[in-house]
Amino acid sequence: MKKIITCLLTALGLTTACGQENFENVDVAEFAELTENQNVVVLDVRTAEEFAEGHIEGAILIDQGQDDFMEKAKATLPLDKTIAIYCRSGRRSANAAGRLAAENYKCVNLKGGILAWKEAGKAVTTDTYEVDIFKTKSGKLVKLHALMHSCIRIEYNGKEIEIDPVEKLGDRIVDYTAIPNADYIIVTHEHRDHFDGATIRMLTKDNTQLIMNQRCTEMYGSGKAMTNGQKLILKDITIEAVPAYNTTEGHLQFHPKGRDNGYILTLDGLRIYIAGDTEDIPEMSAIKDIDIAFLPCNQPYTMTIEQLVRAAKTIKPKVLFPYHYGKTDVTTIPSQLASEGIDVRIRHYE
């Protein structure tokens, strides 16, 4: 009977063939320490409804009860990171940890789940946007929020940075009223999925610094215009404007050379490249030492999957976020870049 039970558990992914768990169970204190480690991905395996009620900040959601759980997990989770998993009480996360560990993931399960986390007085958030947390060279936190499409929110050292803030695209809405007013608003170009004057006005306070390309400053009536190659050194950040344009014949009219910007933000030594709407242009070979890159992927307006992979191999960021991808299937990108040592993170930047 014991052998039958062990075989059943093994089939569920909860044990090894020897009857031992193939992942580690940790208490709240150990799990909390893991959430501060950049080599750890925090995974919530509950339902979307449970996640919305409250979750650990920085966690990504993949419902282990869905049929495509493993498919989504493999497309999203890097094999070279520790996966710190939790659910409500620890049972579903143990199941998920076992299944992932059977696929060679290093997994850690939170004993008692989020119930134990809350009981210990640990904070949860109801922000349903995905958040990735990084540390600068001196240990300051940088939080990157996946809002939608090209809209990125960055929290850094008490400052709010909004990239291409747009309130509504189709039936998707970002509730910017729930986000603090911005210290910096940075806009790549004037297309309506990047430039939204009403949202910019809503986010602006007395000392907000607005950085855009020349055409956007003309349309908005104010702001600091940057052109390709310019560098702006501010108190908290350094901003470099870099080229962003189309190269494919028949697509050149969408983003002509010299008009639009990509940006490199340097936050206390942490370098973030936001490519804007571009293809894999020759100028990318001069972009070096990038910690985090946002590369777009939706032809005919930006890059194909092949172009994005080629661009990533050129830039060699430590972490890559495909974004602005619409209906493009980006789930093959992690496997195509596996040999490059690039941590590819698929977030909801449709």
BALOBA-1460 file (C-alpha; in Angstrom, 3 decimals):
// residues 350
<rec num="1" residu="m" x="0.000" y="0.000" z="0.000"/>
<rec num="2" residu="k" x="2.807" y="2.439" z="0.905"/>
<rec num="3" residu="k" x="4.407" y="1.809" z="-2.492"/>
<rec num="4" residu="i" x="1.102" y="2.520" z="-4.240"/>
<rec num="5" residu="i" x="0.699" y="5.828" z="-2.370"/>
<rec num="6" residu="t" x="4.293" y="6.830" z="-3.173"/>
<rec num="7" residu="c" x="3.749" y="6.073" z="-6.850"/>
<rec num="8" residu="l" x="0.552" y="8.154" z="-6.823"/>
<rec num="9" residu="l" x="2.354" y="11.110" z="-5.242"/>
<rec num="10" residu="t" x="5.154" y="10.742" z="-7.744"/>
<rec num="11" residu="a" x="2.622" y="10.846" z="-10.580"/>
<rec num="12" residu="l" x="1.254" y="14.074" z="-9.135"/>
<rec num="13" residu="g" x="4.755" y="15.526" z="-9.073"/>
<rec num="14" residu="l" x="4.896" y="15.798" z="-5.264"/>
<rec num="15" residu="t" x="7.742" y="13.386" z="-4.601"/>
<rec num="16" residu="t" x="10.761" y="11.862" z="-6.223"/>
<rec num="17" residu="a" x="10.875" y="8.208" z="-7.089"/>
<rec num="18" residu="c" x="12.315" y="7.578" z="-3.623"/>
<rec num="19" residu="g" x="9.227" y="9.056" z="-1.963"/>
<rec num="20" residu="q" x="10.902" y="12.320" z="-0.957"/>
<rec num="21" residu="e" x="9.701" y="15.772" z="-1.857"/>
<rec num="22" residu="n" x="11.664" y="17.204" z="-4.761"/>
<rec num="23" residu="f" x="11.338" y="20.779" z="-3.497"/>
<rec num="24" residu="e" x="11.960" y="22.637" z="-0.256"/>
<rec num="25" residu="n" x="9.311" y="23.783" z="2.205"/>
<rec num="26" residu="v" x="10.139" y="26.997" z="4.092"/>
<rec num="27" residu="d" x="8.449" y="29.132" z="6.736"/>
<rec num="28" residu="v" x="7.312" y="32.735" z="6.335"/>
<rec num="29" residu="a" x="10.583" y="34.284" z="7.523"/>
<rec num="30" residu="e" x="12.648" y="32.274" z="5.025"/>
<rec num="31" residu="f" x="10.160" y="32.936" z="2.228"/>
<rec num="32" residu="a" x="10.181" y="36.684" z="2.947"/>
<rec num="33" residu="e" x="13.968" y="36.697" z="2.667"/>
<rec num="34" residu="l" x="13.715" y="34.933" z="-0.690"/>
<rec num="35" residu="t" x="11.371" y="37.598" z="-2.070"/>
<rec num="36" residu="e" x="14.172" y="40.174" z="-1.698"/>
<rec num="37" residu="n" x="16.573" y="38.115" z="-3.842"/>
<rec num="38" residu="q" x="16.845" y="39.061" z="-7.525"/>
<rec num="39" residu="n" x="17.613" y="35.450" z="-8.418"/>
<rec num="40" residu="v" x="14.198" y="34.376" z="-7.133"/>
<rec num="41" residu="v" x="10.866" y="34.529" z="-8.974"/>
<rec num="42" residu="v" x="7.813" y="34.662" z="-6.693"/>
<rec num="43" residu="l" x="4.929" y="32.662" z="-8.143"/>
<rec num="44" residu="d" x="1.280" y="32.792" z="-7.027"/>
<rec num="45" residu="v" x="-0.576" y="29.693" z="-8.229"/>
<rec num="46" residu="r" x="-4.059" y="30.646" z="-7.056"/>
<rec num="47" residu="t" x="-6.930" y="31.883" z="-9.200"/>
<rec num="48" residu="a" x="-7.077" y="35.377" z="-10.681"/>
<rec num="49" residu="e" x="-9.909" y="36.208" z="-8.283"/>
<rec num="50" residu="e" x="-7.827" y="35.217" z="-5.251"/>
<rec num="51" residu="f" x="-4.836" y="37.107" z="-6.613"/>
<rec num="52" residu="a" x="-6.920" y="40.292" z="-6.975"/>
<rec num="53" residu="e" x="-8.046" y="40.039" z="-3.339"/>
<rec num="54" residu="g" x="-4.440" y="40.307" z="-2.152"/>
<rec num="55" residu="h" x="-1.050" y="38.902" z="-3.104"/>
<rec num="56" residu="i" x="2.638" y="39.253" z="-2.302"/>
<rec num="57" residu="e" x="4.098" y="42.254" z="-4.106"/>
<rec num="58" residu="g" x="6.195" y="41.272" z="-7.094"/>
<rec num="59" residu="a" x="4.479" y="37.890" z="-7.528"/>
<rec num="60" residu="i" x="3.433" y="36.697" z="-10.950"/>
<rec num="61" residu="l" x="0.234" y="34.726" z="-11.365"/>
<rec num="62" residu="i" x="-0.129" y="31.348" z="-13.078"/>
<rec num="63" residu="d" x="-3.175" y="29.372" z="-11.932"/>
<rec num="64" residu="q" x="-2.050" y="25.802" z="-11.267"/>
<rec num="65" residu="g" x="-5.627" y="24.596" z="-11.677"/>
<rec num="66" residu="q" x="-5.722" y="25.519" z="-15.352"/>
<rec num="67" residu="d" x="-4.965" y="22.939" z="-18.027"/>
<rec num="68" residu="d" x="-2.257" y="25.119" z="-19.559"/>
<rec num="69" residu="f" x="-0.408" y="25.705" z="-16.272"/>
<rec num="70" residu="m" x="2.779" y="23.919" z="-17.310"/>
<rec num="71" residu="e" x="2.765" y="25.480" z="-20.774"/>
<rec num="72" residu="k" x="2.493" y="28.974" z="-19.290"/>
<rec num="73" residu="a" x="5.033" y="28.193" z="-16.578"/>
<rec num="74" residu="k" x="7.644" y="26.997" z="-19.052"/>
<rec num="75" residu="a" x="7.109" y="30.083" z="-21.212"/>
<rec num="76" residu="t" x="7.345" y="32.443" z="-18.253"/>
<rec num="77" residu="l" x="9.673" y="31.012" z="-15.615"/>
<rec num="78" residu="p" x="13.466" y="30.933" z="-16.134"/>
<rec num="79" residu="l" x="15.174" y="27.645" z="-15.330"/>
<rec num="80" residu="d" x="18.180" y="29.390" z="-13.803"/>
<rec num="81" residu="k" x="16.103" y="31.109" z="-11.084"/>
<rec num="82" residu="t" x="14.677" y="29.730" z="-7.864"/>
<rec num="83" residu="i" x="10.870" y="29.669" z="-8.004"/>
<rec num="84" residu="a" x="9.302" y="30.636" z="-4.662"/>
<rec num="85" residu="i" x="5.714" y="29.395" z="-4.796"/>
<rec num="86" residu="y" x="2.683" y="30.031" z="-2.641"/>
<rec num="87" residu="c" x="-1.086" y="29.554" z="-2.659"/>
<rec num="88" residu="r" x="-3.765" y="29.988" z="0.008"/>
<rec num="89" residu="s" x="-2.677" y="27.317" z="2.476"/>
<rec num="90" residu="g" x="0.276" y="25.532" z="0.865"/>
<rec num="91" residu="r" x="-1.406" y="22.539" z="-0.752"/>
<rec num="92" residu="r" x="-1.834" y="23.794" z="-4.327"/>
<rec num="93" residu="s" x="1.615" y="25.358" z="-4.263"/>
<rec num="94" residu="a" x="3.120" y="22.060" z="-3.129"/>
<rec num="95" residu="n" x="1.475" y="20.385" z="-6.091"/>
<rec num="96" residu="a" x="2.799" y="23.080" z="-8.436"/>
<rec num="97" residu="a" x="6.273" y="22.903" z="-6.891"/>
<rec num="98" residu="g" x="6.405" y="19.183" z="-7.436"/>
<rec num="99" residu="r" x="5.314" y="19.449" z="-11.041"/>
<rec num="100" residu="l" x="7.827" y="22.190" z="-11.776"/>
<rec num="101" residu="a" x="10.642" y="20.423" z="-9.932"/>
<rec num="102" residu="a" x="10.010" y="17.365" z="-12.115"/>
<rec num="103" residu="e" x="10.883" y="19.673" z="-15.047"/>
<rec num="104" residu="n" x="14.207" y="20.634" z="-13.412"/>
<rec num="105" residu="y" x="13.062" y="23.861" z="-11.754"/>
<rec num="106" residu="k" x="14.466" y="24.625" z="-8.312"/>
<rec num="107" residu="c" x="11.370" y="25.257" z="-6.222"/>
<rec num="108" residu="v" x="10.612" y="26.478" z="-2.721"/>
<rec num="109" residu="n" x="7.126" y="26.205" z="-1.218"/>
<rec num="110" residu="l" x="5.670" y="28.526" z="1.426"/>
<rec num="111" residu="k" x="4.357" y="26.431" z="4.318"/>
<rec num="112" residu="g" x="0.902" y="27.596" z="5.299"/>
<rec num="113" residu="g" x="0.550" y="29.734" z="2.177"/>
<rec num="114" residu="i" x="-0.600" y="33.336" z="2.157"/>
<rec num="115" residu="l" x="-2.720" y="32.641" z="5.242"/>
<rec num="116" residu="a" x="0.485" y="32.099" z="7.240"/>
<rec num="117" residu="w" x="2.059" y="35.113" z="5.516"/>
<rec num="118" residu="k" x="-0.784" y="37.403" z="6.630"/>
<rec num="119" residu="e" x="-0.890" y="35.887" z="10.120"/>
<rec num="120" residu="a" x="2.796" y="36.796" z="10.473"/>
<rec num="121" residu="g" x="1.922" y="40.422" z="9.691"/>
<rec num="122" residu="k" x="3.487" y="40.450" z="6.224"/>
<rec num="123" residu="a" x="2.115" y="42.907" z="3.673"/>
<rec num="124" residu="v" x="0.019" y="42.061" z="0.637"/>
<rec num="125" residu="t" x="-1.106" y="44.259" z="-2.238"/>
<rec num="126" residu="t" x="-4.248" y="44.369" z="-4.370"/>
<rec num="127" residu="d" x="-2.431" y="45.918" z="-7.340"/>
<rec num="128" residu="t" x="-3.236" y="43.462" z="-10.134"/>
<rec num="129" residu="y" x="-0.498" y="44.719" z="-12.457"/>
<rec num="130" residu="e" x="2.531" y="42.463" z="-12.620"/>
<rec num="131" residu="v" x="5.535" y="43.889" z="-10.807"/>
<rec num="132" residu="d" x="9.218" y="43.028" z="-11.215"/>
<rec num="133" residu="i" x="11.595" y="44.245" z="-8.530"/>
<rec num="134" residu="f" x="15.274" y="45.001" z="-9.091"/>
<rec num="135" residu="k" x="18.046" y="46.522" z="-7.013"/>
<rec num="136" residu="t" x="20.472" y="49.226" z="-8.087"/>
<rec num="137" residu="k" x="24.196" y="49.031" z="-7.392"/>
<rec num="138" residu="s" x="23.768" y="50.705" z="-4.000"/>
<rec num="139" residu="g" x="20.752" y="48.575" z="-3.085"/>
<rec num="140" residu="k" x="17.880" y="50.934" z="-3.963"/>
<rec num="141" residu="l" x="14.712" y="49.214" z="-5.174"/>
<rec num="142" residu="v" x="13.363" y="49.679" z="-8.685"/>
<rec num="143" residu="k" x="9.841" y="48.380" z="-9.313"/>
<rec num="144" residu="l" x="8.687" y="47.857" z="-12.901"/>
<rec num="145" residu="h" x="4.924" y="47.567" z="-13.375"/>
<rec num="146" residu="a" x="3.500" y="45.894" z="-16.490"/>
<rec num="147" residu="l" x="0.485" y="48.095" z="-17.268"/>
<rec num="148" residu="m" x="-0.337" y="47.417" z="-20.921"/>
<rec num="149" residu="h" x="1.125" y="47.565" z="-24.416"/>
<rec num="150" residu="s" x="3.824" y="50.271" z="-24.218"/>
<rec num="151" residu="c" x="2.728" y="51.680" z="-20.840"/>
<rec num="152" residu="i" x="5.325" y="51.112" z="-18.131"/>
<rec num="153" residu="r" x="5.317" y="52.434" z="-14.587"/>
<rec num="154" residu="i" x="8.639" y="52.649" z="-12.724"/>
<rec num="155" residu="e" x="8.993" y="53.318" z="-8.991"/>
<rec num="156" residu="y" x="12.473" y="54.352" z="-7.924"/>
<rec num="157" residu="n" x="13.783" y="56.004" z="-4.766"/>
<rec num="158" residu="g" x="10.442" y="57.602" z="-3.956"/>
<rec num="159" residu="k" x="9.970" y="58.825" z="-7.533"/>
<rec num="160" residu="e" x="7.263" y="57.934" z="-10.052"/>
<rec num="161" residu="i" x="8.301" y="57.488" z="-13.684"/>
<rec num="162" residu="e" x="5.679" y="56.910" z="-16.387"/>
<rec num="163" residu="i" x="6.643" y="55.673" z="-19.844"/>
<rec num="164" residu="d" x="4.148" y="56.303" z="-22.698"/>
<rec num="165" residu="p" x="1.128" y="56.640" z="-20.370"/>
<rec num="166" residu="v" x="-2.122" y="55.911" z="-22.225"/>
<rec num="167" residu="e" x="-5.403" y="55.436" z="-20.371"/>
<rec num="168" residu="k" x="-7.405" y="53.424" z="-22.919"/>
<rec num="169" residu="l" x="-6.633" y="51.125" z="-25.846"/>
<rec num="170" residu="g" x="-9.610" y="49.284" z="-27.282"/>
<rec num="171" residu="d" x="-11.380" y="47.698" z="-24.323"/>
<rec num="172" residu="r" x="-8.300" y="47.854" z="-22.095"/>
<rec num="173" residu="i" x="-8.004" y="50.591" z="-19.494"/>
<rec num="174" residu="v" x="-5.239" y="51.640" z="-17.107"/>
<rec num="175" residu="d" x="-6.615" y="53.336" z="-14.001"/>
<rec num="176" residu="y" x="-4.052" y="56.108" z="-13.678"/>
<rec num="177" residu="t" x="-6.209" y="57.772" z="-11.015"/>
<rec num="178" residu="a" x="-5.005" y="55.038" z="-8.663"/>
<rec num="179" residu="i" x="-1.343" y="55.855" z="-9.422"/>
<rec num="180" residu="p" x="0.504" y="58.819" z="-7.835"/>
<rec num="181" residu="n" x="1.260" y="61.832" z="-10.004"/>
<rec num="182" residu="a" x="4.489" y="61.456" z="-11.920"/>
<rec num="183" residu="d" x="7.870" y="63.006" z="-11.235"/>
<rec num="184" residu="y" x="8.935" y="62.107" z="-14.786"/>
<rec num="185" residu="i" x="6.809" y="61.385" z="-17.852"/>
<rec num="186" residu="i" x="8.722" y="60.027" z="-20.841"/>
<rec num="187" residu="v" x="7.110" y="59.628" z="-24.271"/>
<rec num="188" residu="t" x="8.694" y="57.892" z="-27.267"/>
<rec num="189" residu="h" x="6.542" y="59.314" z="-30.093"/>
<rec num="190" residu="e" x="3.178" y="60.731" z="-31.080"/>
<rec num="191" residu="h" x="1.132" y="57.669" z="-32.082"/>
<rec num="192" residu="r" x="-2.045" y="57.385" z="-30.004"/>
<rec num="193" residu="d" x="-0.957" y="54.133" z="-28.325"/>
<rec num="194" residu="h" x="2.039" y="56.030" z="-26.897"/>
<rec num="195" residu="f" x="0.970" y="59.669" z="-26.609"/>
<rec num="196" residu="d" x="-2.177" y="60.564" z="-24.651"/>
<rec num="197" residu="g" x="-2.341" y="64.269" z="-23.795"/>
<rec num="198" residu="a" x="-5.269" y="63.900" z="-21.398"/>
<rec num="199" residu="t" x="-3.500" y="61.231" z="-19.356"/>
<rec num="200" residu="i" x="-0.286" y="63.264" z="-19.312"/>
<rec num="201" residu="r" x="-2.216" y="66.243" z="-17.928"/>
<rec num="202" residu="m" x="-3.857" y="64.044" z="-15.292"/>
<rec num="203" residu="l" x="-0.485" y="62.674" z="-14.126"/>
<rec num="204" residu="t" x="1.275" y="66.028" z="-14.119"/>
<rec num="205" residu="k" x="2.009" y="67.986" z="-10.945"/>
<rec num="206" residu="d" x="3.848" y="71.292" z="-10.462"/>
<rec num="207" residu="n" x="7.351" y="69.824" z="-10.691"/>
<rec num="208" residu="t" x="6.738" y="67.004" z="-13.183"/>
<rec num="209" residu="q" x="9.447" y="66.807" z="-15.829"/>
<rec num="210" residu="l" x="8.093" y="65.865" z="-19.240"/>
<rec num="211" residu="i" x="10.521" y="64.388" z="-21.780"/>
<rec num="212" residu="m" x="9.335" y="63.624" z="-25.341"/>
<rec num="213" residu="n" x="10.373" y="63.696" z="-28.967"/>
<rec num="214" residu="q" x="10.084" y="66.997" z="-30.841"/>
<rec num="215" residu="r" x="6.739" y="66.238" z="-32.465"/>
<rec num="216" residu="c" x="5.098" y="65.427" z="-29.115"/>
<rec num="217" residu="t" x="6.269" y="68.677" z="-27.533"/>
<rec num="218" residu="e" x="4.722" y="70.543" z="-30.468"/>
<rec num="219" residu="m" x="1.429" y="68.682" z="-30.099"/>
<rec num="220" residu="y" x="1.311" y="69.007" z="-26.310"/>
<rec num="221" residu="g" x="2.578" y="72.560" z="-26.157"/>
<rec num="222" residu="s" x="5.277" y="72.010" z="-23.546"/>
<rec num="223" residu="g" x="7.916" y="69.547" z="-22.389"/>
<rec num="224" residu="k" x="11.601" y="68.911" z="-22.972"/>
<rec num="225" residu="a" x="12.285" y="67.743" z="-26.532"/>
<rec num="226" residu="m" x="15.053" y="65.186" z="-26.999"/>
<rec num="227" residu="t" x="16.455" y="64.014" z="-30.307"/>
<rec num="228" residu="n" x="18.411" y="60.875" z="-31.146"/>
<rec num="229" residu="g" x="21.831" y="60.964" z="-29.503"/>
<rec num="230" residu="q" x="21.029" y="63.525" z="-26.820"/>
<rec num="231" residu="k" x="21.699" y="62.870" z="-23.142"/>
<rec num="232" residu="l" x="19.926" y="64.498" z="-20.202"/>
<rec num="233" residu="i" x="21.464" y="64.312" z="-16.724"/>
<rec num="234" residu="l" x="18.913" y="64.953" z="-13.997"/>
<rec num="235" residu="k" x="19.114" y="64.718" z="-10.218"/>
<rec num="236" residu="d" x="17.703" y="61.206" z="-9.927"/>
<rec num="237" residu="i" x="18.226" y="59.693" z="-13.369"/>
<rec num="238" residu="t" x="20.139" y="59.982" z="-16.614"/>
<rec num="239" residu="i" x="18.159" y="59.754" z="-19.857"/>
<rec num="240" residu="e" x="19.669" y="59.003" z="-23.260"/>
<rec num="241" residu="a" x="17.544" y="59.310" z="-26.420"/>
<rec num="242" residu="v" x="18.418" y="56.639" z="-28.996"/>
<rec num="243" residu="p" x="17.095" y="55.929" z="-32.506"/>
<rec num="244" residu="a" x="13.852" y="54.024" z="-33.089"/>
<rec num="245" residu="y" x="12.628" y="53.483" z="-36.654"/>
<rec num="246" residu="n" x="11.447" y="51.022" z="-39.311"/>
<rec num="247" residu="t" x="13.764" y="49.472" z="-41.866"/>
<rec num="248" residu="t" x="11.461" y="47.097" z="-43.777"/>
<rec num="249" residu="e" x="10.308" y="48.325" z="-47.170"/>
<rec num="250" residu="g" x="6.621" y="49.185" z="-47.096"/>
<rec num="251" residu="h" x="6.793" y="49.924" z="-43.358"/>
<rec num="252" residu="l" x="9.061" y="52.963" z="-43.376"/>
<rec num="253" residu="q" x="6.160" y="55.384" z="-43.101"/>
<rec num="254" residu="f" x="5.138" y="54.062" z="-39.673"/>
<rec num="255" residu="h" x="8.283" y="55.197" z="-37.861"/>
<rec num="256" residu="p" x="10.633" y="57.175" z="-40.094"/>
<rec num="257" residu="k" x="14.288" y="57.437" z="-39.168"/>
<rec num="258" residu="g" x="15.183" y="60.392" z="-36.950"/>
<rec num="259" residu="r" x="11.693" y="61.236" z="-35.697"/>
<rec num="260" residu="d" x="11.040" y="58.897" z="-32.741"/>
<rec num="261" residu="n" x="13.003" y="58.018" z="-29.632"/>
<rec num="262" residu="g" x="13.956" y="54.974" z="-27.688"/>
<rec num="263" residu="y" x="15.428" y="55.721" z="-24.264"/>
<rec num="264" residu="i" x="18.107" y="54.396" z="-21.961"/>
<rec num="265" residu="l" x="17.427" y="55.263" z="-18.330"/>
<rec num="266" residu="t" x="20.225" y="54.949" z="-15.798"/>
<rec num="267" residu="l" x="19.034" y="54.708" z="-12.198"/>
<rec num="268" residu="d" x="21.923" y="54.537" z="-9.741"/>
<rec num="269" residu="g" x="23.896" y="52.393" z="-12.186"/>
<rec num="270" residu="l" x="20.943" y="50.222" z="-13.289"/>
<rec num="271" residu="r" x="20.544" y="50.646" z="-17.066"/>
<rec num="272" residu="i" x="17.084" y="50.199" z="-18.593"/>
<rec num="273" residu="y" x="16.613" y="50.277" z="-22.384"/>
<rec num="274" residu="i" x="13.103" y="51.086" z="-23.599"/>
<rec num="275" residu="a" x="13.274" y="50.596" z="-27.339"/>
<rec num="276" residu="g" x="10.044" y="52.298" z="-28.405"/>
<rec num="277" residu="d" x="8.632" y="51.382" z="-31.819"/>
<rec num="278" residu="t" x="11.578" y="50.109" z="-33.813"/>
<rec num="279" residu="e" x="13.004" y="47.244" z="-35.807"/>
<rec num="280" residu="d" x="16.432" y="45.697" z="-35.183"/>
<rec num="281" residu="i" x="18.356" y="48.723" z="-36.395"/>
<rec num="282" residu="p" x="22.174" y="48.925" z="-36.803"/>
<rec num="283" residu="e" x="22.448" y="51.477" z="-33.995"/>
<rec num="284" residu="m" x="21.598" y="48.743" z="-31.493"/>
<rec num="285" residu="s" x="25.170" y="47.481" z="-31.773"/>
<rec num="286" residu="a" x="26.270" y="50.592" z="-29.843"/>
<rec num="287" residu="i" x="23.872" y="49.945" z="-26.955"/>
<rec num="288" residu="k" x="25.969" y="48.354" z="-24.203"/>
<rec num="289" residu="d" x="25.807" y="47.245" z="-20.576"/>
<rec num="290" residu="i" x="22.031" y="46.974" z="-20.434"/>
<rec num="291" residu="d" x="20.528" y="45.391" z="-17.339"/>
<rec num="292" residu="i" x="16.886" y="45.447" z="-18.476"/>
<rec num="293" residu="a" x="15.553" y="45.788" z="-22.020"/>
<rec num="294" residu="f" x="12.013" y="46.308" z="-23.328"/>
<rec num="295" residu="l" x="11.839" y="45.243" z="-26.978"/>
<rec num="296" residu="p" x="8.653" y="45.541" z="-29.107"/>
<rec num="297" residu="c" x="7.315" y="42.727" z="-31.238"/>
<rec num="298" residu="n" x="4.398" y="43.270" z="-33.617"/>
<rec num="299" residu="q" x="4.896" y="43.588" z="-37.357"/>
<rec num="300" residu="p" x="4.269" y="45.545" z="-39.470"/>
<rec num="301" residu="y" x="4.861" y="48.302" z="-36.930"/>
<rec num="302" residu="t" x="7.851" y="46.976" z="-34.965"/>
<rec num="303" residu="m" x="9.833" y="43.713" z="-34.927"/>
<rec num="304" residu="t" x="9.110" y="40.152" z="-35.902"/>
<rec num="305" residu="i" x="10.054" y="37.394" z="-33.456"/>
<rec num="306" residu="e" x="13.193" y="36.760" z="-35.507"/>
<rec num="307" residu="q" x="14.168" y="40.432" z="-35.410"/>
<rec num="308" residu="l" x="13.584" y="40.644" z="-31.660"/>
<rec num="309" residu="v" x="15.751" y="37.590" z="-31.019"/>
<rec num="310" residu="r" x="18.462" y="39.071" z="-33.226"/>
<rec num="311" residu="a" x="18.214" y="42.407" z="-31.396"/>
<rec num="312" residu="a" x="18.456" y="40.690" z="-28.006"/>
<rec num="313" residu="k" x="21.581" y="38.830" z="-29.105"/>
<rec num="314" residu="t" x="23.075" y="42.156" z="-30.191"/>
<rec num="315" residu="i" x="22.205" y="44.121" z="-27.045"/>
<rec num="316" residu="k" x="22.675" y="41.208" z="-24.602"/>
<rec num="317" residu="p" x="20.544" y="42.528" z="-21.728"/>
<rec num="318" residu="k" x="20.537" y="40.622" z="-18.460"/>
<rec num="319" residu="v" x="16.719" y="40.698" z="-18.402"/>
<rec num="320" residu="l" x="14.432" y="41.031" z="-21.425"/>
<rec num="321" residu="f" x="10.769" y="42.005" z="-21.468"/>
<rec num="322" residu="p" x="9.062" y="41.577" z="-24.857"/>
<rec num="323" residu="y" x="6.378" y="44.296" z="-24.962"/>
<rec num="324" residu="h" x="3.978" y="46.019" z="-27.370"/>
<rec num="325" residu="y" x="3.293" y="42.574" z="-28.821"/>
<rec num="326" residu="g" x="-0.477" y="42.590" z="-29.413"/>
<rec num="327" residu="k" x="-1.555" y="39.180" z="-30.683"/>
<rec num="328" residu="t" x="1.998" y="38.048" z="-31.523"/>
<rec num="329" residu="d" x="2.876" y="34.738" z="-29.845"/>
<rec num="330" residu="v" x="5.982" y="35.617" z="-27.835"/>
<rec num="331" residu="t" x="6.136" y="32.358" z="-25.853"/>
<rec num="332" residu="t" x="8.860" y="30.925" z="-28.115"/>
<rec num="333" residu="i" x="11.316" y="33.735" z="-27.313"/>
<rec num="334" residu="p" x="12.691" y="32.291" z="-24.029"/>
<rec num="335" residu="s" x="13.731" y="29.019" z="-25.685"/>
<rec num="336" residu="q" x="15.320" y="30.853" z="-28.619"/>
<rec num="337" residu="l" x="17.474" y="32.875" z="-26.215"/>
<rec num="338" residu="a" x="18.165" y="30.132" z="-23.676"/>
<rec num="339" residu="s" x="21.778" y="29.716" z="-24.801"/>
<rec num="340" residu="e" x="22.424" y="33.476" z="-24.491"/>
<rec num="341" residu="g" x="22.003" y="33.628" z="-20.720"/>
<rec num="342" residu="i" x="19.233" y="36.241" z="-21.062"/>
<rec num="343" residu="d" x="16.442" y="36.117" z="-18.484"/>
<rec num="344" residu="v" x="13.329" y="36.503" z="-20.667"/>
<rec num="345" residu="r" x="10.189" y="37.503" z="-18.775"/>
<rec num="346" residu="i" x="6.807" y="37.353" z="-20.495"/>
<rec num="347" residu="r" x="4.417" y="39.855" z="-18.954"/>
<rec num="348" residu="h" x="1.022" y="41.161" z="-20.064"/>
<rec num="349" residu="y" x="2.252" y="43.871" z="-22.438"/>
<rec num="350" residu="e" x="-0.195" y="42.941" z="-25.203"/>
